[in-house]
Amino acid sequence: MIYKIKGTLTSALFVVAVLLVLSLLVLTPMLSMIILAGVFAYAVRPIARRLEPFLRYQSLAIMVAMVVVILPLIIIVIYCIDALIQSAPAIISAVKATNMGNVTTSSIQNSPQFTQYFPTSLYPYLGSATGMVETVVSDILRGVASYMVGLVQSLPNLALELFVFFAATFYLARDGDRLWSYVDMAIPHERKGFFQNLFRETDNVLKSIFYGHFLTAMLVGVISGIGFYLMGYPYSLFLGILTGFTQVVPFIGHWPTYTVLALYDLFTGNYLRMVLVILLSIALSVLDMYLRPQISGRYADIHPMIFLLGFICGPLLLGLVGFIIGPLILGVAYAAVLAYKKSKTSEKEGEIQDKA
């Protein structure tokens, strides 16, 4: 018994496992950044391979690909922060201009624009709805202000996280093949079929997420931004980005932005623009219902509940990066289940053929 324990404690596999666990503990503060870097490295590598014949050097091609992929995202984040800061006074003024805080049931009953379009039975609900809108807007502004203060206070840690993210993205994009060679070495021969299915299904899931969901969200955001600009909304680019962000989330889509804009036009009496924004939202819903299944179905048909839980639970656990990492982790777990199912099916088919 003692000999077996000594043999286990001194085995190479046990030593490697202990060191890997200790390494994971050391990397815990930056683990989310490393995972996020792996996701971006997955997107950077195909671009770098296309650029390498023209740039000759692999490292240079990877750095250019990183600029192509990451720099637009950084610009968008900076623009959104700036737009939030600049638009806060305008949002407060808009809320006051619509007189939401003073809207009551009696004021609605005495307002010609409401009595013309809404039945008497809806007056109490309209009064409470406007008060709720004001509360939501105030809570959002306070939350944004609190987040900005926390962001400024954590600038040194944020700079360190960004450094780790960029460095990890570069090295994973350049030396990712070496990592897979170590993984392949550790896989027993009888399990290689399962892991081959796992890698294939994971690749399909990632492509489904990137092309089927993120690409569709980008398209909806671009169309929304153009539509908002043509309809005369202020901060149309920011509204388009916000619409694209919410479009990624299943069961939510672009409706929050369009609902707020329609309510704003309703309370300010701009009924023509309200009708136009509602028509645009319906058109985008039809586009999404057609485009998303068409693109995602080519790779992996992932249940929307997986993405919904990923988008909700990911940020709660990992912060802002959880919006990306959460759905990806659940998507990879879904791929592992599919790979296991296919491996078991293949084993049963092999046993049937052997018996026959």
VEXLOFI-807823 format. One record per residue (C-alpha): residue in three letters; x, y, z. Coordinates in steps of 0.02 Angstrom, whole numbers. Each point is the difference from the previous one (the first is absolute). Example, Ala and Ser with C-alpha at 12.3 -4.5 7.8 and 13.67 -1.06 7.14 Angstrom:
BEGIN
+-----+--------+--------+--------+
: res :     xx :     yy :     zz :
+-----+--------+--------+--------+
: Ala :    615 :   -225 :    390 :
: Ser :     69 :    172 :    -33 :
+-----+--------+--------+--------+
END
This chain:
BEGIN
+-----+--------+--------+--------+
: res :     xx :     yy :     zz :
+-----+--------+--------+--------+
: Met :      0 :      0 :      0 :
: Ile :    140 :    120 :     50 :
: Tyr :     96 :    -51 :   -156 :
: Lys :   -151 :     43 :   -109 :
: Ile :    -20 :    170 :     83 :
: Lys :    185 :     37 :    -24 :
: Gly :    -12 :    -56 :   -179 :
: Thr :   -148 :    114 :    -31 :
: Leu :     78 :    151 :     85 :
: Thr :    162 :    -19 :    -97 :
: Ser :    -79 :    -39 :   -168 :
: Ala :     29 :    125 :   -140 :
: Leu :   -187 :     19 :    -32 :
: Phe :    -34 :     47 :    181 :
: Val :    141 :    128 :      3 :
: Val :    -59 :     78 :   -162 :
: Ala :   -180 :      6 :     63 :
: Val :     51 :     85 :    163 :
: Leu :    106 :    128 :    -92 :
: Leu :   -141 :     36 :   -123 :
: Val :   -122 :     30 :    144 :
: Leu :    125 :    117 :     85 :
: Ser :     27 :     90 :   -166 :
: Leu :   -187 :     21 :    -18 :
: Leu :     -9 :     77 :    173 :
: Val :    140 :    121 :    -46 :
: Leu :    -90 :     49 :   -161 :
: Thr :   -170 :     23 :     85 :
: Pro :      9 :    192 :      8 :
: Met :     26 :      9 :   -188 :
: Leu :    -89 :   -160 :    -51 :
: Ser :   -147 :     91 :    -80 :
: Met :    119 :    106 :   -105 :
: Ile :     95 :   -155 :    -57 :
: Ile :   -163 :    -86 :    -50 :
: Leu :    -55 :    156 :    -91 :
: Ala :    169 :      8 :    -86 :
: Gly :    -24 :   -180 :    -58 :
: Val :   -167 :     50 :    -78 :
: Phe :     78 :    147 :    -92 :
: Ala :    149 :   -106 :    -52 :
: Tyr :   -124 :   -118 :    -82 :
: Ala :    -62 :    147 :   -105 :
: Val :    173 :     74 :    -30 :
: Arg :     87 :   -156 :    -67 :
: Pro :   -100 :    -19 :   -163 :
: Ile :     28 :    183 :    -41 :
: Ala :    186 :    -13 :     40 :
: Arg :     18 :   -151 :   -114 :
: Arg :    -74 :     98 :   -145 :
: Leu :    115 :    148 :     35 :
: Glu :    160 :   -100 :     26 :
: Pro :     39 :    -28 :   -187 :
: Phe :     -3 :    190 :    -25 :
: Leu :     90 :     51 :    161 :
: Arg :    123 :   -148 :     -1 :
: Tyr :     21 :     -4 :    189 :
: Gln :   -123 :    -97 :    108 :
: Ser :     16 :    114 :    152 :
: Leu :    -32 :    155 :   -106 :
: Ala :   -152 :    -81 :    -82 :
: Ile :    -70 :    -45 :    172 :
: Met :     25 :    178 :     66 :
: Val :    -86 :     74 :   -153 :
: Ala :   -143 :   -125 :     19 :
: Met :    -16 :     48 :    184 :
: Val :    -15 :    183 :    -50 :
: Val :   -133 :    -46 :   -129 :
: Val :   -103 :   -100 :    125 :
: Ile :     28 :     88 :    167 :
: Leu :     28 :    184 :    -43 :
: Pro :   -178 :     28 :    -67 :
: Leu :    -70 :    -75 :    160 :
: Ile :    108 :    116 :    107 :
: Ile :    -57 :    150 :   -102 :
: Ile :   -182 :    -53 :     21 :
: Val :     21 :    -19 :    190 :
: Ile :     85 :    171 :     15 :
: Tyr :   -135 :     80 :   -108 :
: Cys :   -139 :    -79 :    103 :
: Ile :     77 :     63 :    163 :
: Asp :     19 :    174 :    -73 :
: Ala :   -177 :     -4 :    -70 :
: Leu :    -70 :    -53 :    169 :
: Ile :     89 :    144 :     87 :
: Gln :    -55 :    128 :   -128 :
: Ser :   -178 :    -65 :    -17 :
: Ala :    -38 :     -7 :    187 :
: Pro :    -53 :    184 :     10 :
: Ala :    -99 :    -20 :   -162 :
: Ile :    -90 :   -153 :     69 :
: Ile :    -45 :     92 :    160 :
: Ser :    -62 :    148 :   -102 :
: Ala :   -102 :   -116 :   -112 :
: Val :    -81 :    -81 :    152 :
: Lys :    -44 :    171 :     68 :
: Ala :    -60 :     58 :   -171 :
: Thr :   -123 :   -143 :     -9 :
: Asn :    -58 :     50 :    175 :
: Met :      1 :   -182 :     54 :
: Gly :     24 :     39 :    182 :
: Asn :   -161 :    101 :      6 :
: Val :   -108 :   -118 :   -100 :
: Thr :   -145 :    -61 :    105 :
: Thr :   -167 :    -76 :    -37 :
: Ser :    -88 :    169 :     11 :
: Ser :    126 :     84 :   -115 :
: Ile :    -22 :   -139 :   -127 :
: Gln :   -188 :     19 :      6 :
: Asn :     17 :    186 :    -35 :
: Ser :    126 :    -21 :   -141 :
: Pro :    -77 :      7 :   -176 :
: Gln :    140 :   -104 :    -78 :
: Phe :    -37 :   -146 :    117 :
: Thr :   -190 :     13 :      0 :
: Gln :      2 :     -6 :   -189 :
: Tyr :     97 :   -162 :    -16 :
: Phe :    -25 :    -98 :    162 :
: Pro :   -159 :    -65 :     83 :
: Thr :    -45 :     55 :    176 :
: Ser :     39 :   -171 :     74 :
: Leu :    185 :     20 :    -41 :
: Tyr :     26 :    166 :     93 :
: Pro :     59 :    -75 :    167 :
: Tyr :    122 :   -116 :    -90 :
: Leu :     72 :    142 :   -105 :
: Gly :     31 :    105 :    154 :
: Ser :     91 :   -140 :     90 :
: Ala :     95 :    -46 :   -159 :
: Thr :     70 :    175 :    -20 :
: Gly :     56 :      3 :    181 :
: Met :     83 :   -168 :    -26 :
: Val :     92 :     66 :   -155 :
: Glu :     68 :    146 :    101 :
: Thr :     58 :   -117 :    138 :
: Val :     85 :   -116 :   -125 :
: Val :     89 :    144 :    -85 :
: Ser :     60 :     68 :    167 :
: Asp :     62 :   -171 :     56 :
: Ile :     92 :    -27 :   -164 :
: Leu :     86 :    169 :     12 :
: Arg :     51 :    -32 :    180 :
: Gly :     64 :   -172 :    -46 :
: Val :    102 :     68 :   -145 :
: Ala :     73 :    138 :    109 :
: Ser :     46 :   -125 :    136 :
: Tyr :     80 :   -116 :   -128 :
: Met :    102 :    144 :    -74 :
: Val :     64 :     50 :    172 :
: Gly :     49 :   -180 :     36 :
: Leu :     83 :    -12 :   -171 :
: Val :    106 :    154 :     33 :
: Gln :     51 :    -65 :    171 :
: Ser :     55 :   -167 :    -75 :
: Leu :    101 :     72 :   -145 :
: Pro :    167 :    -76 :     58 :
: Asn :    -77 :   -174 :     13 :
: Leu :    -91 :     26 :   -165 :
: Ala :    163 :     47 :    -86 :
: Leu :     81 :   -159 :     67 :
: Glu :   -147 :   -106 :    -59 :
: Leu :     10 :     77 :   -174 :
: Phe :    187 :    -35 :     -8 :
: Val :    -30 :   -183 :     45 :
: Phe :   -143 :     -9 :   -125 :
: Phe :    104 :     68 :   -146 :
: Ala :    153 :   -105 :     43 :
: Ala :   -103 :   -160 :     22 :
: Thr :    -94 :     32 :   -163 :
: Phe :    164 :     19 :    -95 :
: Tyr :     83 :   -154 :     70 :
: Leu :   -155 :   -110 :    -11 :
: Ala :    -24 :     51 :   -182 :
: Arg :    184 :    -34 :    -38 :
: Asp :     33 :   -156 :    105 :
: Gly :   -173 :    -76 :     16 :
: Asp :     52 :   -152 :   -101 :
: Arg :    131 :    -44 :    132 :
: Leu :   -133 :      4 :    134 :
: Trp :   -109 :   -121 :    -97 :
: Ser :    148 :   -117 :    -23 :
: Tyr :     18 :    -13 :    190 :
: Val :   -186 :    -32 :     18 :
: Asp :      6 :   -134 :   -135 :
: Met :    147 :    -84 :     88 :
: Ala :    -98 :    -13 :    163 :
: Ile :   -154 :    -80 :    -81 :
: Pro :     -7 :   -191 :     10 :
: His :    -12 :    -87 :   -167 :
: Glu :   -171 :    -74 :     38 :
: Arg :    -70 :    174 :     37 :
: Lys :     66 :     88 :   -155 :
: Gly :   -164 :    -28 :    -92 :
: Phe :    -97 :     94 :    133 :
: Phe :    122 :    146 :      1 :
: Gln :      1 :     11 :   -189 :
: Asn :   -189 :     15 :      5 :
: Leu :     17 :    126 :    141 :
: Phe :    120 :    111 :    -98 :
: Arg :   -110 :    -10 :   -154 :
: Glu :   -160 :     40 :     95 :
: Thr :     87 :    141 :     96 :
: Asp :     56 :     76 :   -164 :
: Asn :   -179 :    -10 :    -66 :
: Val :    -69 :     79 :    159 :
: Leu :    125 :    144 :     -7 :
: Lys :    -40 :     31 :   -183 :
: Ser :   -185 :     -3 :     40 :
: Ile :     26 :    128 :    137 :
: Phe :    112 :    114 :   -102 :
: Tyr :    -91 :     -8 :   -167 :
: Gly :   -177 :    -41 :     51 :
: His :    -18 :    114 :    151 :
: Phe :    137 :    132 :      4 :
: Leu :     -5 :     31 :   -188 :
: Thr :   -189 :     12 :      1 :
: Ala :      9 :    121 :    147 :
: Met :    128 :    107 :    -92 :
: Leu :   -113 :      8 :   -153 :
: Val :   -152 :     49 :    105 :
: Gly :    104 :    131 :     90 :
: Val :     63 :     77 :   -163 :
: Ile :   -175 :      6 :    -76 :
: Ser :    -69 :     74 :    161 :
: Gly :    135 :    133 :      9 :
: Ile :    -33 :     53 :   -180 :
: Gly :   -187 :      0 :     31 :
: Phe :     17 :    103 :    160 :
: Tyr :    109 :    126 :    -91 :
: Leu :   -123 :     18 :   -144 :
: Met :   -144 :     21 :    123 :
: Gly :     94 :    139 :     91 :
: Tyr :     36 :    -81 :    168 :
: Pro :    149 :     73 :     96 :
: Tyr :    146 :   -117 :     36 :
: Ser :    -57 :   -116 :   -140 :
: Leu :    167 :    -91 :     -5 :
: Phe :     -6 :    -36 :    186 :
: Leu :   -181 :    -58 :    -14 :
: Gly :     49 :   -115 :   -143 :
: Ile :    142 :    -76 :    104 :
: Leu :   -118 :    -22 :    148 :
: Thr :   -127 :    -84 :   -114 :
: Gly :    131 :   -119 :    -69 :
: Phe :     55 :    -44 :    177 :
: Thr :   -176 :    -42 :     59 :
: Gln :    -34 :    -93 :   -163 :
: Val :    126 :   -133 :     52 :
: Val :   -103 :    -46 :    153 :
: Pro :   -136 :   -129 :    -40 :
: Phe :   -182 :     43 :     40 :
: Ile :     49 :    184 :     18 :
: Gly :     69 :     52 :   -168 :
: His :    -11 :    179 :    -60 :
: Trp :   -167 :     37 :     85 :
: Pro :     64 :     95 :    155 :
: Thr :     77 :    140 :   -103 :
: Tyr :   -147 :     11 :   -120 :
: Thr :   -128 :     -3 :    141 :
: Val :     85 :    143 :     92 :
: Leu :     11 :    103 :   -161 :
: Ala :   -183 :    -35 :    -43 :
: Leu :    -54 :     52 :    176 :
: Tyr :    105 :    158 :    -13 :
: Asp :    -83 :     46 :   -165 :
: Leu :   -170 :    -40 :     75 :
: Phe :     24 :    115 :    149 :
: Thr :     75 :    139 :   -106 :
: Gly :   -139 :    -10 :   -131 :
: Asn :    110 :    -55 :   -146 :
: Tyr :   -123 :   -133 :    -59 :
: Leu :     67 :    -16 :   -179 :
: Arg :    174 :    -44 :     60 :
: Met :    -75 :   -118 :    130 :
: Val :    -88 :    -95 :   -140 :
: Leu :    161 :     -5 :   -103 :
: Val :    105 :    -68 :    143 :
: Ile :   -132 :   -134 :     37 :
: Leu :     -2 :    -51 :   -184 :
: Leu :    190 :    -10 :     -2 :
: Ser :      0 :   -108 :    156 :
: Ile :   -126 :   -120 :    -79 :
: Ala :    104 :     -9 :   -159 :
: Leu :    156 :    -41 :    101 :
: Ser :    -94 :   -134 :     96 :
: Val :    -48 :    -83 :   -165 :
: Leu :    181 :     14 :    -59 :
: Asp :     65 :    -77 :    161 :
: Met :   -125 :   -144 :     -5 :
: Tyr :     58 :    -43 :   -175 :
: Leu :    187 :     39 :      6 :
: Arg :     54 :    -68 :    169 :
: Pro :    -66 :   -179 :    -25 :
: Gln :     68 :     -3 :   -178 :
: Ile :    178 :     42 :     54 :
: Ser :      3 :    -92 :    167 :
: Gly :    -78 :   -157 :    -75 :
: Arg :    151 :    -23 :   -113 :
: Tyr :    111 :    -35 :    150 :
: Ala :    -95 :    -45 :    160 :
: Asp :   -180 :     21 :     52 :
: Ile :     21 :     61 :    179 :
: His :   -152 :     24 :    109 :
: Pro :    -34 :    185 :     39 :
: Met :    -14 :    -39 :    187 :
: Ile :    187 :    -40 :      2 :
: Phe :     42 :    174 :    -62 :
: Leu :   -125 :     83 :    116 :
: Leu :     74 :    -84 :    154 :
: Gly :    175 :     39 :    -61 :
: Phe :    -38 :    185 :    -23 :
: Ile :    -86 :     12 :    169 :
: Cys :    115 :   -106 :    108 :
: Gly :    165 :     40 :    -87 :
: Pro :      7 :    185 :     51 :
: Leu :    -58 :    -42 :    177 :
: Leu :    149 :   -116 :     21 :
: Leu :    135 :     79 :   -109 :
: Gly :    -50 :    181 :    -20 :
: Leu :    -10 :     87 :   -168 :
: Val :    101 :   -133 :    -92 :
: Gly :   -131 :   -126 :     54 :
: Phe :   -112 :     61 :   -141 :
: Ile :    120 :    -89 :   -118 :
: Ile :     73 :   -138 :    107 :
: Gly :   -165 :    -56 :     78 :
: Pro :    -88 :    -53 :   -161 :
: Leu :    162 :    -74 :    -67 :
: Ile :     28 :   -111 :    151 :
: Leu :   -180 :    -64 :     -4 :
: Gly :     15 :    -22 :   -188 :
: Val :    159 :   -104 :     18 :
: Ala :    -85 :   -104 :    136 :
: Tyr :   -143 :    -29 :   -122 :
: Ala :    130 :    -53 :   -130 :
: Ala :     75 :   -124 :    125 :
: Val :   -171 :    -79 :     27 :
: Leu :    -24 :    -15 :   -189 :
: Ala :    174 :    -76 :    -19 :
: Tyr :    -34 :   -127 :    138 :
: Lys :   -166 :    -46 :    -79 :
: Lys :     81 :    -27 :   -171 :
: Ser :    140 :   -103 :     76 :
: Lys :   -123 :   -113 :     89 :
: Thr :   -104 :    -17 :   -158 :
: Ser :    156 :    -48 :    -99 :
: Glu :     50 :   -129 :    132 :
: Lys :   -173 :    -80 :     -3 :
: Glu :      0 :     -5 :   -190 :
: Gly :    173 :    -81 :      4 :
: Glu :    -59 :   -132 :    125 :
: Ile :   -151 :    -40 :   -109 :
: Gln :    111 :    -20 :   -153 :
: Asp :    121 :   -113 :     96 :
: Lys :   -144 :   -111 :     57 :
: Ala :    -68 :     -8 :   -176 :
+-----+--------+--------+--------+
END
